[in-house]
Amino acid sequence: MSLRTPLARVRGLGSARDGTHHWWMQRLTAVALVPVALWFVVSVIALAGAGHDDFVAWAGNPFNATVLLILIFATFYHAQLGLQVVVEDYVHNEWVKVPVLVLIAFAAIFLGIISAVAVLKMAFAG
Amino acid sequence: MANVERPLSPHLQIYRPQLTSVLSVSHRATGIALAAGTLLLVWWLVAAAVGEDAYETAQDWIGSWIGVLALIVWSYALFYHLLNGIRHLVWDAGYGFELDVAYKSGWAVVIGSVALTVVAWLIGLIAY
């Protein structure tokens, strides 16, 4: 439930035009990333020296694939939100800021989807 | 608003760096470094999905001395950003703003991130 009045929504004041949602999603993805990132680090260490077959078997396993997808989604969303704040803090020329923000958003989406497709491919096609 | 060049009072040259401000900007710096590193992570993952040759090529790059160095730096950034991130979440919950607590938690982040990096790499090298 949004606490914004209709006028506030329409005006879209503030550099990001919508602050609270951004703040909350940043925290939500951060909380999700704490266990998931740790799991990933532990997994990568355990996979040190693994050959291609072993790696595909690990990534293709349903549980691992699921957590990997969560990792991918949370990481790229969190990264995009974080980079957005950095750009908004230092870039004040609107002509530069907006295209850069769009580029970052598109990059996050593209990299997220291609990573997810890679994981799904290993899960379903080996 | 027009981008008019106005004189600014010096800040970075004047204000003494403190643990709080240094850790704060480091949190931002590690975040940016981690974001850049995800590109290589994507490459590795996609290479594994593409096939054995692509995967081996990626593994060779990662195994090179520059790859290992980059990985060590990236893993340190990860542990630092993770621990300081938790510190931020505790602040978001409303705790830990007292100066002495902020300093203690700050040092815990610095020491913890170095420790985690060392431990992770030791285990990785032993396992390998």
gemmi code that builds the backbone of each chain (N, CA, C; Angstrom):
import gemmi

chains = {
    "A": [
        ("MET", (0.861, -1.200, 0.000), (0.000, 0.000, 0.000), (0.885, 1.233, 0.000)),
        ("SER", (0.749, 2.063, -1.002), (1.592, 3.244, -1.096), (1.034, 4.367, -0.239)),
        ("LEU", (1.955, 5.053, 0.454), (1.515, 6.133, 1.321), (1.528, 7.477, 0.593)),
        ("ARG", (1.785, 7.430, -0.697), (1.891, 8.683, -1.441), (0.510, 9.194, -1.826)),
        ("THR", (0.369, 10.493, -1.788), (-0.875, 11.077, -2.276), (-0.839, 11.053, -3.803)),
        ("PRO", (-2.000, 11.127, -4.447), (-2.029, 11.138, -5.918), (-1.166, 12.252, -6.500)),
        ("LEU", (-1.162, 13.412, -5.823), (-0.372, 14.533, -6.334), (1.119, 14.219, -6.260)),
        ("ALA", (1.534, 13.600, -5.189), (2.949, 13.233, -5.036), (3.362, 12.244, -6.106)),
        ("ARG", (2.487, 11.297, -6.370), (2.794, 10.293, -7.400), (2.965, 10.969, -8.755)),
        ("VAL", (2.075, 11.890, -9.058), (2.104, 12.560, -10.359), (3.328, 13.454, -10.480)),
        ("ARG", (3.626, 14.201, -9.418), (4.749, 15.136, -9.464), (6.075, 14.393, -9.587)),
        ("GLY", (6.198, 13.248, -8.926), (7.433, 12.466, -8.996), (8.659, 13.247, -8.593)),
        ("LEU", (8.589, 13.949, -7.482), (9.731, 14.741, -7.046), (10.848, 13.850, -6.499)),
        ("GLY", (12.026, 14.421, -6.392), (13.169, 13.644, -5.935), (13.933, 13.113, -7.130)),
        ("SER", (15.228, 12.885, -6.947), (16.056, 12.538, -8.103), (15.640, 11.227, -8.744)),
        ("ALA", (15.159, 10.290, -7.939), (14.796, 8.992, -8.503), (13.319, 8.917, -8.837)),
        ("ARG", (12.579, 9.961, -8.556), (11.132, 10.043, -8.818), (10.326, 9.097, -7.948)),
        ("ASP", (10.968, 8.198, -7.223), (10.215, 7.257, -6.386), (11.191, 6.640, -5.408)),
        ("GLY", (11.297, 7.217, -4.217), (12.353, 6.816, -3.309), (12.102, 5.619, -2.438)),
        ("THR", (10.922, 5.533, -1.847), (10.723, 4.507, -0.828), (10.844, 3.091, -1.371)),
        ("HIS", (10.289, 2.866, -2.537), (10.336, 1.530, -3.116), (11.769, 1.109, -3.364)),
        ("HIS", (12.543, 2.040, -3.907), (13.960, 1.788, -4.158), (14.642, 1.399, -2.860)),
        ("TRP", (14.439, 2.159, -1.794), (15.060, 1.908, -0.485), (14.711, 0.520, 0.022)),
        ("TRP", (13.444, 0.163, -0.075), (12.998, -1.113, 0.457), (13.546, -2.278, -0.373)),
        ("MET", (13.503, -2.191, -1.692), (14.000, -3.263, -2.540), (15.496, -3.459, -2.340)),
        ("GLN", (16.208, -2.365, -2.090), (17.650, -2.474, -1.837), (17.883, -3.311, -0.573)),
        ("ARG", (17.083, -3.037, 0.464), (17.233, -3.791, 1.720), (16.777, -5.230, 1.563)),
        ("LEU", (15.699, -5.418, 0.800), (15.167, -6.765, 0.609), (16.168, -7.646, -0.126)),
        ("THR", (16.718, -7.118, -1.226), (17.700, -7.899, -1.975), (18.966, -8.109, -1.147)),
        ("ALA", (19.314, -7.128, -0.311), (20.489, -7.275, 0.550), (20.297, -8.421, 1.530)),
        ("VAL", (19.143, -8.457, 2.171), (18.853, -9.527, 3.139), (18.894, -10.880, 2.445)),
        ("ALA", (18.315, -10.963, 1.253), (18.326, -12.226, 0.504), (19.744, -12.628, 0.147)),
        ("LEU", (20.572, -11.633, -0.172), (21.926, -11.930, -0.633), (22.845, -12.417, 0.476)),
        ("VAL", (22.557, -12.091, 1.729), (23.455, -12.526, 2.809), (23.617, -14.050, 2.801)),
        ("PRO", (22.544, -14.817, 2.959), (22.748, -16.272, 2.942), (23.113, -16.811, 1.564)),
        ("VAL", (22.493, -16.255, 0.528), (22.694, -16.787, -0.820), (24.119, -16.545, -1.316)),
        ("ALA", (24.663, -15.364, -1.039), (26.036, -15.070, -1.461), (27.024, -15.945, -0.701)),
        ("LEU", (26.757, -16.137, 0.597), (27.629, -17.009, 1.397), (27.591, -18.427, 0.856)),
        ("TRP", (26.385, -18.900, 0.541), (26.246, -20.233, -0.045), (27.054, -20.338, -1.321)),
        ("PHE", (26.992, -19.288, -2.154), (27.711, -19.290, -3.418), (29.211, -19.357, -3.188)),
        ("VAL", (29.718, -18.581, -2.243), (31.156, -18.581, -1.940), (31.592, -19.974, -1.489)),
        ("VAL", (30.832, -20.559, -0.565), (31.158, -21.891, -0.061), (31.134, -22.899, -1.216)),
        ("SER", (30.130, -22.790, -2.081), (30.000, -23.717, -3.209), (31.174, -23.600, -4.161)),
        ("VAL", (31.566, -22.360, -4.465), (32.668, -22.147, -5.401), (33.960, -22.719, -4.832)),
        ("ILE", (34.161, -22.533, -3.530), (35.350, -23.087, -2.885), (35.319, -24.607, -2.987)),
        ("ALA", (34.143, -25.188, -2.724), (34.016, -26.644, -2.791), (34.236, -27.140, -4.214)),
        ("LEU", (33.926, -26.314, -5.195), (34.048, -26.703, -6.592), (35.434, -26.426, -7.158)),
        ("ALA", (36.378, -25.954, -6.335), (37.721, -25.619, -6.820), (38.329, -26.819, -7.532)),
        ("GLY", (38.784, -26.590, -8.762), (39.425, -27.663, -9.504), (38.470, -28.620, -10.189)),
        ("ALA", (37.186, -28.349, -10.080), (36.219, -29.260, -10.695), (36.248, -29.138, -12.209)),
        ("GLY", (36.065, -30.267, -12.874), (36.014, -30.274, -14.324), (34.646, -29.825, -14.799)),
        ("HIS", (34.510, -29.739, -16.122), (33.275, -29.236, -16.707), (32.070, -30.082, -16.321)),
        ("ASP", (32.226, -31.415, -16.414), (31.104, -32.309, -16.110), (30.611, -32.128, -14.675)),
        ("ASP", (31.575, -32.067, -13.741), (31.191, -31.901, -12.341), (30.456, -30.591, -12.127)),
        ("PHE", (30.964, -29.538, -12.801), (30.347, -28.233, -12.605), (28.921, -28.224, -13.148)),
        ("VAL", (28.737, -28.783, -14.346), (27.397, -28.802, -14.944), (26.446, -29.624, -14.077)),
        ("ALA", (26.971, -30.746, -13.539), (26.141, -31.576, -12.665), (25.709, -30.783, -11.431)),
        ("TRP", (26.646, -30.020, -10.869), (26.329, -29.223, -9.689), (25.309, -28.133, -10.012)),
        ("ALA", (25.566, -27.377, -11.095), (24.677, -26.261, -11.445), (23.309, -26.753, -11.895)),
        ("GLY", (23.289, -27.958, -12.499), (22.035, -28.471, -13.028), (21.133, -29.093, -11.979)),
        ("ASN", (21.722, -29.392, -10.829), (20.929, -29.958, -9.736), (19.811, -28.984, -9.358)),
        ("PRO", (18.546, -29.463, -9.232), (17.404, -28.555, -9.038), (17.561, -27.568, -7.889)),
        ("PHE", (18.075, -28.033, -6.741), (18.220, -27.118, -5.617), (19.236, -26.029, -5.942)),
        ("ASN", (20.407, -26.455, -6.444), (21.457, -25.482, -6.771), (21.014, -24.511, -7.840)),
        ("ALA", (20.302, -25.042, -8.847), (19.821, -24.173, -9.927), (18.869, -23.118, -9.377)),
        ("THR", (18.019, -23.537, -8.465), (17.057, -22.599, -7.864), (17.780, -21.493, -7.109)),
        ("VAL", (18.711, -21.881, -6.242), (19.425, -20.863, -5.458), (20.251, -19.969, -6.377)),
        ("LEU", (20.808, -20.569, -7.438), (21.566, -19.766, -8.402), (20.669, -18.723, -9.057)),
        ("LEU", (19.446, -19.116, -9.401), (18.526, -18.165, -10.018), (18.181, -17.040, -9.049)),
        ("ILE", (17.999, -17.395, -7.778), (17.729, -16.371, -6.767), (18.934, -15.443, -6.639)),
        ("LEU", (20.140, -16.050, -6.635), (21.366, -15.262, -6.553), (21.461, -14.282, -7.711)),
        ("ILE", (21.179, -14.791, -8.926), (21.275, -13.958, -10.123), (20.292, -12.794, -10.051)),
        ("PHE", (19.037, -13.102, -9.730), (18.027, -12.047, -9.678), (18.375, -11.006, -8.621)),
        ("ALA", (18.675, -11.476, -7.398), (18.953, -10.553, -6.303), (20.216, -9.727, -6.571)),
        ("THR", (21.249, -10.382, -7.105), (22.508, -9.678, -7.361), (22.330, -8.546, -8.368)),
        ("PHE", (21.716, -8.849, -9.513), (21.614, -7.829, -10.540), (20.634, -6.723, -10.169)),
        ("TYR", (19.583, -7.068, -9.416), (18.661, -6.035, -8.960), (19.374, -5.133, -7.943)),
        ("HIS", (20.052, -5.747, -6.975), (20.772, -5.010, -5.945), (21.853, -4.123, -6.563)),
        ("ALA", (22.595, -4.690, -7.525), (23.663, -3.936, -8.193), (23.098, -2.744, -8.963)),
        ("GLN", (21.977, -2.994, -9.654), (21.381, -1.910, -10.439), (20.908, -0.789, -9.524)),
        ("LEU", (20.264, -1.149, -8.409), (19.792, -0.136, -7.467), (20.968, 0.657, -6.895)),
        ("GLY", (22.040, -0.070, -6.537), (23.204, 0.585, -5.963), (23.876, 1.536, -6.946)),
        ("LEU", (24.083, 1.062, -8.167), (24.732, 1.900, -9.185), (23.871, 3.109, -9.515)),
        ("GLN", (22.558, 2.925, -9.467), (21.653, 4.040, -9.736), (21.902, 5.175, -8.752)),
        ("VAL", (22.051, 4.828, -7.471), (22.286, 5.853, -6.451), (23.612, 6.567, -6.695)),
        ("VAL", (24.626, 5.796, -7.081), (25.939, 6.392, -7.333), (25.839, 7.406, -8.471)),
        ("VAL", (25.178, 7.021, -9.547), (25.027, 7.927, -10.699), (24.240, 9.168, -10.293)),
        ("GLU", (23.161, 8.955, -9.539), (22.346, 10.100, -9.130), (23.111, 11.054, -8.233)),
        ("ASP", (24.079, 10.520, -7.463), (24.858, 11.371, -6.568), (25.872, 12.223, -7.307)),
        ("TYR", (26.446, 11.684, -8.386), (27.586, 12.372, -9.001), (27.311, 12.980, -10.364)),
        ("VAL", (26.285, 12.504, -11.036), (25.998, 13.040, -12.369), (24.789, 13.964, -12.279)),
        ("HIS", (24.996, 15.223, -12.636), (23.883, 16.162, -12.512), (23.367, 16.664, -13.848)),
        ("ASN", (24.118, 16.368, -14.893), (23.654, 16.728, -16.225), (22.599, 15.713, -16.651)),
        ("GLU", (21.354, 16.183, -16.775), (20.239, 15.279, -17.070), (20.457, 14.499, -18.367)),
        ("TRP", (21.121, 15.150, -19.370), (21.332, 14.515, -20.668), (22.264, 13.319, -20.574)),
        ("VAL", (23.157, 13.346, -19.568), (24.076, 12.220, -19.357), (23.454, 11.223, -18.398)),
        ("LYS", (22.852, 11.746, -17.340), (22.322, 10.898, -16.270), (21.284, 9.902, -16.765)),
        ("VAL", (20.292, 10.376, -17.471), (19.198, 9.488, -17.871), (19.670, 8.348, -18.773)),
        ("PRO", (20.426, 8.628, -19.860), (20.908, 7.509, -20.680), (21.763, 6.513, -19.897)),
        ("VAL", (22.601, 7.045, -18.981), (23.450, 6.133, -18.198), (22.586, 5.240, -17.307)),
        ("LEU", (21.576, 5.832, -16.673), (20.693, 5.033, -15.820), (19.956, 3.976, -16.629)),
        ("VAL", (19.521, 4.354, -17.831), (18.825, 3.399, -18.699), (19.775, 2.268, -19.084)),
        ("LEU", (21.020, 2.642, -19.422), (22.019, 1.646, -19.806), (22.273, 0.652, -18.680)),
        ("ILE", (22.411, 1.177, -17.476), (22.652, 0.306, -16.323), (21.481, -0.645, -16.124)),
        ("ALA", (20.274, -0.119, -16.237), (19.082, -0.960, -16.054), (19.033, -2.050, -17.120)),
        ("PHE", (19.288, -1.676, -18.376), (19.252, -2.653, -19.461), (20.351, -3.696, -19.294)),
        ("ALA", (21.539, -3.248, -18.867), (22.653, -4.185, -18.671), (22.300, -5.189, -17.584)),
        ("ALA", (21.719, -4.702, -16.502), (21.338, -5.592, -15.402), (20.338, -6.634, -15.888)),
        ("ILE", (19.367, -6.185, -16.663), (18.345, -7.103, -17.170), (18.969, -8.119, -18.122)),
        ("PHE", (19.785, -7.632, -19.052), (20.389, -8.531, -20.035), (21.294, -9.561, -19.352)),
        ("LEU", (22.199, -9.086, -18.494), (23.126, -9.994, -17.819), (22.380, -10.962, -16.921)),
        ("GLY", (21.324, -10.490, -16.279), (20.528, -11.364, -15.423), (19.867, -12.470, -16.214)),
        ("ILE", (19.285, -12.095, -17.340), (18.565, -13.094, -18.130), (19.535, -14.089, -18.767)),
        ("ILE", (20.662, -13.591, -19.292), (21.580, -14.527, -19.940), (22.182, -15.494, -18.927)),
        ("SER", (22.426, -15.016, -17.703), (22.924, -15.912, -16.649), (21.868, -16.946, -16.298)),
        ("ALA", (20.624, -16.499, -16.196), (19.534, -17.409, -15.854), (19.344, -18.459, -16.944)),
        ("VAL", (19.446, -18.028, -18.188), (19.309, -18.972, -19.302), (20.430, -20.011, -19.242)),
        ("ALA", (21.639, -19.570, -18.899), (22.769, -20.504, -18.776), (22.476, -21.549, -17.708)),
        ("VAL", (21.975, -21.100, -16.565), (21.657, -22.028, -15.467), (20.552, -23.003, -15.895)),
        ("LEU", (19.503, -22.461, -16.536), (18.388, -23.309, -16.955), (18.837, -24.324, -17.993)),
        ("LYS", (19.729, -23.897, -18.870), (20.242, -24.802, -19.889), (20.958, -25.979, -19.219)),
        ("MET", (21.756, -25.669, -18.212), (22.480, -26.742, -17.529), (21.523, -27.609, -16.726)),
        ("ALA", (20.429, -27.022, -16.256), (19.466, -27.795, -15.465), (18.638, -28.730, -16.334)),
        ("PHE", (18.284, -28.261, -17.543), (17.366, -29.051, -18.369), (18.041, -29.791, -19.504)),
        ("ALA", (19.153, -29.249, -20.019), (19.783, -29.881, -21.175), (21.184, -30.382, -20.878)),
        ("GLY", (21.667, -30.157, -19.671), (22.990, -30.681, -19.309), (24.156, -29.947, -19.914)),
    ],
    "B": [
        ("MET", (17.679, 23.206, -13.389), (18.632, 24.147, -12.780), (19.876, 24.238, -13.660)),
        ("ALA", (20.350, 25.435, -13.931), (21.515, 25.616, -14.796), (22.775, 25.150, -14.085)),
        ("ASN", (23.699, 24.539, -14.865), (24.953, 24.070, -14.267), (25.947, 25.216, -14.211)),
        ("VAL", (25.779, 26.125, -13.237), (26.675, 27.271, -13.096), (27.844, 26.859, -12.217)),
        ("GLU", (29.050, 27.235, -12.631), (30.238, 26.918, -11.833), (30.310, 27.847, -10.643)),
        ("ARG", (30.120, 27.292, -9.445), (30.209, 28.109, -8.249), (31.416, 27.678, -7.437)),
        ("PRO", (32.026, 28.631, -6.688), (33.165, 28.246, -5.844), (32.689, 27.354, -4.696)),
        ("LEU", (33.448, 26.310, -4.418), (33.104, 25.403, -3.332), (34.173, 25.477, -2.249)),
        ("SER", (33.763, 25.370, -0.995), (34.775, 25.299, 0.056), (35.378, 23.904, 0.011)),
        ("PRO", (36.693, 23.788, 0.275), (37.326, 22.451, 0.218), (36.740, 21.546, 1.290)),
        ("HIS", (36.537, 20.283, 0.925), (36.034, 19.340, 1.920), (36.971, 18.153, 2.056)),
        ("LEU", (37.243, 17.481, 0.934), (38.109, 16.299, 1.003), (39.520, 16.671, 1.434)),
        ("GLN", (39.957, 17.909, 1.052), (41.321, 18.301, 1.434), (41.390, 18.751, 2.883)),
        ("ILE", (40.237, 18.991, 3.511), (40.223, 19.607, 4.837), (39.784, 18.637, 5.922)),
        ("TYR", (38.657, 17.947, 5.689), (38.039, 17.123, 6.718), (38.876, 15.872, 6.952)),
        ("ARG", (39.299, 15.639, 8.187), (40.167, 14.495, 8.458), (39.408, 13.183, 8.239)),
        ("PRO", (39.994, 12.242, 7.494), (39.323, 10.961, 7.280), (39.152, 10.215, 8.595)),
        ("GLN", (37.952, 9.676, 8.811), (37.707, 8.894, 10.006), (37.219, 7.518, 9.617)),
        ("LEU", (37.194, 6.609, 10.573), (36.763, 5.247, 10.261), (35.385, 5.238, 9.619)),
        ("THR", (34.475, 6.054, 10.161), (33.099, 6.083, 9.661), (33.041, 6.493, 8.201)),
        ("SER", (33.701, 7.602, 7.877), (33.625, 8.091, 6.498), (34.397, 7.181, 5.544)),
        ("VAL", (35.530, 6.673, 5.993), (36.342, 5.805, 5.126), (35.594, 4.510, 4.822)),
        ("LEU", (34.987, 3.921, 5.842), (34.235, 2.678, 5.609), (33.027, 2.934, 4.726)),
        ("SER", (32.430, 4.110, 4.866), (31.260, 4.427, 4.069), (31.609, 4.512, 2.585)),
        ("VAL", (32.678, 5.243, 2.265), (33.043, 5.359, 0.856), (33.584, 4.036, 0.331)),
        ("SER", (34.197, 3.245, 1.214), (34.674, 1.924, 0.804), (33.514, 1.001, 0.480)),
        ("HIS", (32.419, 1.186, 1.201), (31.231, 0.377, 0.910), (30.749, 0.660, -0.507)),
        ("ARG", (30.774, 1.936, -0.871), (30.380, 2.321, -2.221), (31.385, 1.793, -3.245)),
        ("ALA", (32.681, 1.940, -2.950), (33.720, 1.502, -3.881), (33.666, -0.007, -4.104)),
        ("THR", (33.515, -0.780, -3.019), (33.444, -2.235, -3.169), (32.181, -2.623, -3.927)),
        ("GLY", (31.112, -1.879, -3.716), (29.877, -2.162, -4.446), (30.083, -2.015, -5.939)),
        ("ILE", (30.751, -0.948, -6.331), (31.023, -0.717, -7.748), (31.946, -1.806, -8.292)),
        ("ALA", (32.983, -2.159, -7.523), (33.911, -3.204, -7.955), (33.187, -4.534, -8.128)),
        ("LEU", (32.289, -4.835, -7.194), (31.536, -6.087, -7.279), (30.650, -6.096, -8.516)),
        ("ALA", (30.014, -4.957, -8.782), (29.143, -4.873, -9.961), (29.956, -5.129, -11.223)),
        ("ALA", (31.147, -4.539, -11.292), (32.010, -4.764, -12.454), (32.398, -6.230, -12.550)),
        ("GLY", (32.662, -6.841, -11.400), (33.066, -8.239, -11.377), (31.998, -9.203, -11.843)),
        ("THR", (30.732, -8.800, -11.714), (29.664, -9.702, -12.140), (29.756, -10.006, -13.624)),
        ("LEU", (30.372, -9.101, -14.376), (30.530, -9.353, -15.811), (31.335, -10.630, -16.034)),
        ("LEU", (32.423, -10.767, -15.268), (33.247, -11.965, -15.411), (32.505, -13.197, -14.909)),
        ("LEU", (31.692, -12.991, -13.872), (30.907, -14.094, -13.331), (29.943, -14.621, -14.388)),
        ("VAL", (29.319, -13.689, -15.105), (28.387, -14.062, -16.171), (29.132, -14.833, -17.250)),
        ("TRP", (30.303, -14.346, -17.617), (31.113, -15.021, -18.643), (31.387, -16.469, -18.237)),
        ("TRP", (31.783, -16.642, -16.981), (32.108, -17.980, -16.487), (30.896, -18.904, -16.553)),
        ("LEU", (29.760, -18.415, -16.104), (28.530, -19.188, -16.074), (28.072, -19.549, -17.490)),
        ("VAL", (28.092, -18.570, -18.369), (27.665, -18.814, -19.750), (28.633, -19.783, -20.424)),
        ("ALA", (29.924, -19.635, -20.137), (30.923, -20.543, -20.720), (30.637, -21.986, -20.310)),
        ("ALA", (30.274, -22.171, -19.051), (29.963, -23.519, -18.568), (28.761, -24.087, -19.315)),
        ("ALA", (27.786, -23.238, -19.596), (26.568, -23.685, -20.286), (26.844, -23.969, -21.762)),
        ("VAL", (27.774, -23.204, -22.351), (28.059, -23.366, -23.779), (28.742, -24.702, -24.055)),
        ("GLY", (29.750, -25.029, -23.234), (30.391, -26.314, -23.475), (31.770, -26.401, -22.846)),
        ("GLU", (32.390, -27.546, -23.013), (33.664, -27.844, -22.355), (34.783, -26.897, -22.769)),
        ("ASP", (34.894, -26.644, -24.090), (35.986, -25.784, -24.575), (35.884, -24.383, -24.000)),
        ("ALA", (34.674, -23.815, -24.066), (34.472, -22.461, -23.548), (34.771, -22.418, -22.061)),
        ("TYR", (34.317, -23.466, -21.355), (34.538, -23.533, -19.916), (36.021, -23.610, -19.589)),
        ("GLU", (36.750, -24.447, -20.319), (38.193, -24.579, -20.077), (38.917, -23.268, -20.336)),
        ("THR", (38.506, -22.558, -21.394), (39.112, -21.247, -21.680), (38.911, -20.300, -20.516)),
        ("ALA", (37.665, -20.266, -20.000), (37.360, -19.390, -18.870), (38.185, -19.804, -17.643)),
        ("GLN", (38.262, -21.110, -17.403), (39.024, -21.610, -16.254), (40.499, -21.229, -16.366)),
        ("ASP", (41.043, -21.289, -17.598), (42.451, -20.931, -17.790), (42.693, -19.471, -17.439)),
        ("TRP", (41.763, -18.591, -17.883), (41.886, -17.168, -17.571), (41.822, -16.932, -16.061)),
        ("ILE", (40.870, -17.622, -15.421), (40.710, -17.458, -13.976), (41.936, -17.984, -13.243)),
        ("GLY", (42.535, -19.080, -13.782), (43.683, -19.690, -13.133), (44.981, -18.946, -13.334)),
        ("SER", (45.021, -18.025, -14.326), (46.239, -17.252, -14.577), (46.507, -16.348, -13.378)),
        ("TRP", (47.766, -15.852, -13.281), (48.096, -15.066, -12.085), (47.255, -13.802, -11.995)),
        ("ILE", (46.929, -13.218, -13.160), (46.118, -12.004, -13.130), (44.679, -12.341, -12.736)),
        ("GLY", (44.249, -13.538, -13.155), (42.901, -13.975, -12.800), (42.783, -14.230, -11.308)),
        ("VAL", (43.802, -14.897, -10.765), (43.794, -15.187, -9.334), (43.849, -13.897, -8.528)),
        ("LEU", (44.686, -12.965, -8.979), (44.793, -11.681, -8.287), (43.441, -10.955, -8.287)),
        ("ALA", (42.822, -10.918, -9.470), (41.519, -10.261, -9.591), (40.493, -10.933, -8.686)),
        ("LEU", (40.564, -12.261, -8.632), (39.613, -13.011, -7.807), (39.819, -12.724, -6.320)),
        ("ILE", (41.084, -12.615, -5.905), (41.362, -12.313, -4.499), (40.796, -10.932, -4.151)),
        ("VAL", (41.071, -9.955, -5.016), (40.569, -8.602, -4.780), (39.045, -8.596, -4.765)),
        ("TRP", (38.439, -9.300, -5.728), (36.978, -9.333, -5.825), (36.372, -10.023, -4.607)),
        ("SER", (37.009, -11.104, -4.141), (36.468, -11.811, -2.979), (36.595, -10.957, -1.723)),
        ("TYR", (37.697, -10.180, -1.622), (37.809, -9.282, -0.477), (36.686, -8.243, -0.512)),
        ("ALA", (36.463, -7.685, -1.715), (35.388, -6.698, -1.874), (34.054, -7.302, -1.463)),
        ("LEU", (33.860, -8.583, -1.838), (32.606, -9.254, -1.501), (32.426, -9.370, 0.002)),
        ("PHE", (33.472, -9.852, 0.703), (33.364, -10.030, 2.151), (33.204, -8.688, 2.860)),
        ("TYR", (33.934, -7.668, 2.382), (33.820, -6.358, 3.000), (32.402, -5.817, 2.825)),
        ("HIS", (31.907, -5.856, 1.583), (30.588, -5.312, 1.280), (29.504, -6.076, 2.028)),
        ("LEU", (29.709, -7.403, 2.164), (28.758, -8.246, 2.898), (28.701, -7.846, 4.365)),
        ("LEU", (29.873, -7.769, 5.014), (29.900, -7.455, 6.439), (29.437, -6.026, 6.706)),
        ("ASN", (29.925, -5.070, 5.916), (29.492, -3.688, 6.113), (28.024, -3.529, 5.760)),
        ("GLY", (27.553, -4.357, 4.806), (26.139, -4.344, 4.448), (25.273, -4.757, 5.631)),
        ("ILE", (25.727, -5.788, 6.356), (25.003, -6.230, 7.555), (25.011, -5.106, 8.584)),
        ("ARG", (26.158, -4.418, 8.696), (26.263, -3.271, 9.604), (25.222, -2.212, 9.243)),
        ("HIS", (25.035, -1.999, 7.932), (24.029, -1.046, 7.465), (22.623, -1.486, 7.812)),
        ("LEU", (22.370, -2.809, 7.644), (21.031, -3.332, 7.937), (20.711, -3.178, 9.426)),
        ("VAL", (21.731, -3.365, 10.272), (21.530, -3.165, 11.714), (21.171, -1.700, 11.979)),
        ("TRP", (21.845, -0.778, 11.295), (21.498, 0.645, 11.427), (20.074, 0.907, 10.961)),
        ("ASP", (19.697, 0.246, 9.852), (18.335, 0.437, 9.340), (17.294, 0.004, 10.356)),
        ("ALA", (17.664, -1.009, 11.154), (16.738, -1.478, 12.191), (16.716, -0.523, 13.365)),
        ("GLY", (17.675, 0.412, 13.399), (17.671, 1.431, 14.435), (18.717, 1.250, 15.522)),
        ("TYR", (19.604, 0.256, 15.368), (20.573, -0.011, 16.419), (21.994, 0.357, 15.995)),
        ("GLY", (22.823, 0.622, 16.979), (24.251, 0.766, 16.725), (24.731, 2.126, 16.304)),
        ("PHE", (23.927, 3.167, 16.528), (24.341, 4.491, 16.084), (25.276, 5.187, 17.061)),
        ("GLU", (25.362, 4.697, 18.312), (26.269, 5.328, 19.280), (27.681, 5.280, 18.708)),
        ("LEU", (28.445, 6.328, 18.952), (29.743, 6.456, 18.300), (30.674, 5.293, 18.615)),
        ("ASP", (30.712, 4.889, 19.896), (31.625, 3.801, 20.264), (31.190, 2.489, 19.597)),
        ("VAL", (29.880, 2.271, 19.505), (29.386, 1.043, 18.866), (29.697, 1.073, 17.372)),
        ("ALA", (29.515, 2.244, 16.767), (29.800, 2.367, 15.336), (31.267, 2.088, 15.049)),
        ("TYR", (32.144, 2.570, 15.922), (33.574, 2.317, 15.734), (33.908, 0.850, 15.932)),
        ("LYS", (33.280, 0.236, 16.968), (33.567, -1.186, 17.233), (33.104, -2.036, 16.055)),
        ("SER", (31.868, -1.787, 15.600), (31.337, -2.569, 14.484), (32.164, -2.313, 13.231)),
        ("GLY", (32.652, -1.079, 13.095), (33.483, -0.744, 11.943), (34.767, -1.557, 11.923)),
        ("TRP", (35.430, -1.607, 13.056), (36.665, -2.404, 13.123), (36.374, -3.883, 12.925)),
        ("ALA", (35.238, -4.331, 13.441), (34.851, -5.732, 13.246), (34.712, -6.042, 11.760)),
        ("VAL", (34.154, -5.094, 11.016), (33.994, -5.277, 9.564), (35.363, -5.371, 8.892)),
        ("VAL", (36.272, -4.474, 9.250), (37.593, -4.458, 8.618), (38.339, -5.760, 8.908)),
        ("ILE", (38.397, -6.126, 10.195), (39.123, -7.336, 10.593), (38.417, -8.571, 10.038)),
        ("GLY", (37.092, -8.594, 10.158), (36.323, -9.746, 9.686), (36.480, -9.987, 8.203)),
        ("SER", (36.465, -8.929, 7.409), (36.557, -9.102, 5.961), (37.923, -9.646, 5.555)),
        ("VAL", (38.972, -9.165, 6.213), (40.315, -9.697, 5.931), (40.378, -11.164, 6.348)),
        ("ALA", (39.863, -11.458, 7.539), (39.886, -12.830, 8.057), (39.126, -13.777, 7.135)),
        ("LEU", (37.919, -13.380, 6.732), (37.112, -14.234, 5.855), (37.823, -14.478, 4.531)),
        ("THR", (38.452, -13.441, 3.979), (39.158, -13.599, 2.713), (40.290, -14.602, 2.865)),
        ("VAL", (41.089, -14.430, 3.927), (42.218, -15.335, 4.163), (41.734, -16.764, 4.344)),
        ("VAL", (40.720, -16.944, 5.183), (40.200, -18.283, 5.465), (39.647, -18.932, 4.190)),
        ("ALA", (38.876, -18.164, 3.438), (38.271, -18.705, 2.221), (39.337, -19.178, 1.242)),
        ("TRP", (40.367, -18.378, 1.061), (41.415, -18.748, 0.107), (42.271, -19.892, 0.620)),
        ("LEU", (42.516, -19.916, 1.927), (43.278, -21.044, 2.493), (42.536, -22.352, 2.247)),
        ("ILE", (41.225, -22.338, 2.552), (40.424, -23.543, 2.358), (40.398, -23.920, 0.878)),
        ("GLY", (40.239, -22.920, 0.037), (40.185, -23.177, -1.410), (41.473, -23.791, -1.920)),
        ("LEU", (42.601, -23.256, -1.454), (43.888, -23.752, -1.927), (44.183, -25.144, -1.379)),
        ("ILE", (43.774, -25.372, -0.142), (43.979, -26.699, 0.441), (43.123, -27.716, -0.302)),
        ("ALA", (41.874, -27.329, -0.580), (40.958, -28.246, -1.263), (41.434, -28.545, -2.679)),
        ("TYR", (42.059, -27.556, -3.310), (42.526, -27.720, -4.676), (43.835, -28.490, -4.714)),
    ],
}
model = gemmi.Model(1)
for chain_id, residues in chains.items():
    chain = gemmi.Chain(chain_id)
    for i, (resn, *xyz) in enumerate(residues, 1):
        res = gemmi.Residue()
        res.name, res.seqid = resn, gemmi.SeqId(i, " ")
        for name, pos in zip(("N", "CA", "C"), xyz):
            atom = gemmi.Atom()
            atom.name, atom.element = name, gemmi.Element(name[0])
            atom.pos, atom.b_iso = gemmi.Position(*pos), 0.0
            res.add_atom(atom)
        chain.add_residue(res)
    model.add_chain(chain)
structure = gemmi.Structure()
structure.add_model(model)
structure.setup_entities()
